[in-house]
Amino acid sequence: MIPVPHGRDVQLITVEDICYVRADNKYIAVVTADGESLITTPLKELVERLDPAVFWQIHRGVIVNVNAIKSVRRT
């Protein structure tokens, strides 16, 4: 679970619900099918906590859940 502060509350996002994670200035955006939340946990720390068989770091600032990939476009 990833804790996400929302004011005085803390929302818990299950790892399975994460579509992708991306660096967004000094925050990390955790994107699910329901929306996007910002956290301050460093991306490097998240990489260590996520299963590398399921979450691939495709860019210096982006980690994707391979189960959420629907298509890939070559450029």
C-alpha positions, 0 to 999 in steps of 0.5 A: 500500500502507498500512503497518500496524504489528503489534508488531515486524512491519509488515503491508502492506494493498493499497489495493484491499482497503480497504472504508473508513477512519474516524477513531477518536479519535487513530487511523485504522481501516482496514477490509478484508473480513478485519478492521480495523487501526489506524494513526496516519497522519492522515486528511487525509494518506490522502485525498491518497494515495487515488484520489478516483474510487474513495475518496469522503470521505462524512463528515468522518471517513469515506472509503469505497471505492465498489467496496465499496458494496453498497447505500445507505439513505436516511434 
